[in-house]
Amino acid sequence: MLKFFNRINNFIRNLLLDDVDKDYGRPLPYHRKFGSVERQKNDIKQKRVKEREEQSRGF
């Protein structure tokens, strides 16, 4: 009985999630900018500007 349910489960997963196991070949669209050097540099610059602003305010 368990084998039967596993077969049904695999069949349905293969039908609905056919493209999940395929290799996309490049970074996923929502991860494209995740590791870009320009973004990292910009984030560091923004962080430094904010820190300077906070330090220059004083008490």
N, C-alpha and C positions, 0 to 999 in steps of 0.2 A: 504494500500500500504506500509506503514511504517513497519507494522508487517511482511509483506512478505520479505522486504529487511533485517530486523533484523534476520529472520530465515535463509536466505541465508548467511548472514554474520556469524552467529553462526555455520552453517554447514561448511563453508570454514575454519573458525578458528579452529574448532575441527579436521578437516582433516589435516591441515598444522601444527598446534601447539599442537598436541596431548600430547607430553611429557612435555610441559611447566608447567602444573599444578601438575605434579607428584612430590612427595617428593624424593629428591636425597638420603637422609639418612646420608650424611656426608658433610663436606664442599666441595664446588665446586672446581674443579681442579685448577682454576686460583686464588682461594682465600685460598688455603691450607697454604701457608707460610705467609699469611697476618698478622695473629695474633700470630705467634710463638714467644715464649719468647727468644729463641736464636737469632732470627733475630733482635728483639728489642734491646737486649743487644749489639749485634754487631753494630747496627746503632748508639747507644749512644757512644760506644767506638770510632767509626770512627769520630763522630762529635767532641768528646773531643780531639782526636789527631789533627784534623784539626784546632780547636780553639787554642790549645797549639802552633802549628806551626805558626799560624798567630800572636799570642801574642809574641812569641819569636823573630820574625823578627825585631820588633822595627819600628822606623820611617824611 
